[in-house]
Amino acid sequence: MTAQEKEHLETQIISKISRLERQIDDLKELTKPIEPDCAIGRISRMDAINNKSVNEAALRQKEKQLKGLEISLIDIDSPEFGLCIRCGKTIPTGRILIMPESKKCV
């Protein structure tokens, strides 16, 4: 990977981290506990609980992706960056550009 590609990738990672942090903040608001004294109907409460579960799963996935991006940003100058942790071969540049947190080749 050339220096210019690494610079572009670093900018892209920082942008993705910023976007994910905003999404995580939004999801944290959506996953707050549902007050039992809230004046909504029984069916609406069941929908709210179901939506909360879906949002919690999305929150966990986004937090995992954020952690991977932060690690990639730290490791970008490492000689092992861009190498598959399973087989040791180079991860295709296109894959790294789309999923910088990826540690495995296809």
Summary of the structure (lengths in Angstrom):
residues: 106
radius of gyration: 18.8
end to end distance: 17.8
largest distance: 58.9
contacts: 246
relative contact order: 0.16
helix: 64%
strand: 2%
